[in-house]
Amino acid sequence: MNLLPKGIIVLTLCSCTTPSPSERVDVIGMNSFALAARYGTPASYQHQGEYLQLNYGSAAGGCQVIVLVDQQQRVAGWASTGKLCTAR
């Protein structure tokens, strides 16, 4: 059993800003339906082992958000990068 999925490492490496503690509380554990209501449809997605990586926004647009969703359809981790990313 792999206790540290590769996607978590990717999230750590991609994050250039640290989310505020209140933002982490708001997003971590959120179900995928609430996530879709908040962020809409992802620009792309890919499988990362037991997780689904959802990619929102774009680098060209100034803000990119990467979200990992577990098999129970809950947010397991996320990161954002870009000058135009603001706390949501």
C-alpha positions in Angstrom: 0.0 0.0 0.0 1.4 3.3 -1.1 0.9 5.8 1.8 2.2 8.9 -0.1 0.7 9.0 -3.6 2.7 10.6 -6.4 0.0 13.2 -6.9 0.5 14.7 -3.4 4.2 15.3 -4.3 3.1 16.9 -7.6 0.8 19.2 -5.6 3.6 20.2 -3.3 6.0 20.9 -6.2 3.4 22.9 -8.2 2.4 25.2 -5.4 4.0 28.5 -5.4 1.7 30.0 -2.9 0.5 28.5 0.3 -3.3 28.6 0.8 -4.5 30.3 4.0 -5.6 28.0 6.8 -9.3 29.0 6.4 -9.1 28.2 2.6 -7.7 24.7 3.4 -10.6 24.0 5.7 -13.1 25.1 3.1 -11.7 22.9 0.3 -10.1 19.8 1.9 -12.8 17.1 2.4 -15.2 18.9 0.2 -17.2 16.5 -2.0 -16.8 16.6 -5.8 -20.3 18.0 -6.3 -19.6 21.0 -4.0 -16.3 21.4 -5.8 -18.0 21.5 -9.2 -20.5 24.1 -7.9 -17.6 26.2 -6.7 -15.2 25.9 -9.6 -17.2 24.6 -12.5 -15.9 22.1 -15.0 -12.2 21.4 -15.0 -10.1 22.3 -18.0 -8.6 18.8 -18.0 -8.1 15.8 -15.7 -5.9 12.8 -15.3 -5.6 9.7 -13.1 -2.9 9.8 -10.5 -2.9 6.2 -9.0 -5.9 6.1 -6.6 -6.7 9.8 -7.2 -8.2 11.9 -9.9 -6.3 15.1 -10.6 -8.6 18.0 -11.8 -7.0 21.0 -13.5 -8.8 24.3 -13.4 -7.8 27.6 -15.1 -4.6 28.0 -17.1 -1.1 29.4 -16.8 -1.8 31.7 -19.7 -4.9 33.0 -17.8 -2.8 33.8 -14.8 -4.2 31.2 -12.3 -4.1 27.4 -12.3 -5.7 25.3 -9.6 -4.9 21.6 -9.3 -7.2 19.5 -7.1 -6.8 15.8 -6.1 -10.1 13.9 -5.5 -10.0 10.5 -3.8 -12.1 7.4 -4.5 -14.8 8.6 -2.1 -15.1 11.7 -4.3 -13.7 14.1 -1.6 -10.9 16.6 -2.1 -7.7 15.1 -0.7 -5.3 18.0 -1.7 -4.9 21.0 -3.8 -2.5 23.7 -5.0 -2.7 26.9 -6.9 -0.2 28.9 -8.9 -0.2 32.2 -10.8 -0.2 35.9 -10.2 -3.9 36.2 -10.5 -4.9 33.5 -8.1 -6.8 34.9 -5.1 -8.1 33.3 -2.0 -11.6 32.0 -2.6 
